[in-house]
C-alpha cells in the first residue's frame, strides 16, 4: 500500500507533537507507513524540545517514505515563513498550512499516496491569511470538485453524521431540508458499504425537536421534513428508520441497533461521540473521490510544546485511513 500523507496542521498547535508521538507508537499500534508534509527543521527542534527520540528524515518524494519509516519519520520538507512559538499562531504561516493540504490532495489524486490525514487547523489564523472556507470539509470538497460531501465522526462504539455542520443553530434549523437529509444518508450508506465493509448499513435518523416533535405538538419539522426523508431513503433501498427521539438514541443498547446515526445538527452528533470516546474519535469526509481522515479534536494551543498532548485520535485516524485504503485497494 502507498504511504499516507499527513498534513502539518497549525504549526503552533499540537499537530507536530502528536505526529511525533504517533510515530513513536508505530510498532505497537501497527500503523501504516505515513509521511508528514511539514517543515523538517521545526519538527527536529520540536522533538528535541519534547525529549522525543525521533529522527526526522527529509524525503524528496513520497515513494521514499517506506524505505525509512521504520527508522525515522519521513518528512516532505516545506519551510515555514516565520519561526513557530507553541500556542501562538502566526498569520504568515497560514499559506504553508493551506499548501500542505493542497499538496496532500494532489499526491493522493496522482496515485502517490493512499489517503489524506489532516492535522488540526486554527481557523482564525487561516481566515486572517485569506482562507475562504468554514473548515477542512468544505475546502476538501472544493479541491475535489465535489458539490456535496458528508462529515462523519467515528469511534469503535459509534458513527455519526450531522446533516448541517458549521452554521449557527438557528440557521441549521431554518435551512434543514428533506433533500439534504436524503443526500447525507445516501452518501453515508454508500461509504459504509464500500469503505467499511457493512453490506447493508442501518441508519438511525434523529429527530430535530425534543421527542422527535411529539407527533407535531413540539414543532412540525420532524413530520414535514425528517419523516419524508426517511421514507425517501427507504424507497431507495436504504435501511433507514426514524425520526427518533435523540435523547434515547445513544445509550449502549440503542447503539447496537444501527451502524450510523444521521443527526440534524452539529452538536446533536458530536456531543454523544465525544462523550463516549473523546480521545479516540476520527473525523472522516465521505463523498470525496479520495480518503480523508483527521483527529476529532482541535489545535489545543495550550498543550502545544508541553508533551501533554495525547496522540490517540491521530493514531485512530491513521489506522482508519489505512483500513479504508486497503478495502479500496
Secondary structure, DSSP 8 states (H G I E B T S, - for coil): ---EEEE---TTTTHHHHHHHHHHTTTTTT---EEEEE-HHHHHHHHHHHT----EEEESSGGGHHHHTTTSEEEEE---SS--BTTB--GGGHHHHHHHHHHHHHHHHTTSSS-EEE----HHHHHHTT--SSSHHHHHHHHHT-S--EEEEEETTEEEEESS-SS-HHHHHHH--HHHHHHHHHHHHHHHHHHS--TT-EEEEE-SSGGGGGGGTT-SHIIIIIHHHHHHHHHTT-EEEEEE-GGGSSSHHHHTT-SEEEESSHHHHHHHHHHH-TTT-EEEEESSSS-EEEESS---TTTTTTT----HHHHHHHHHHHHHHHHH-
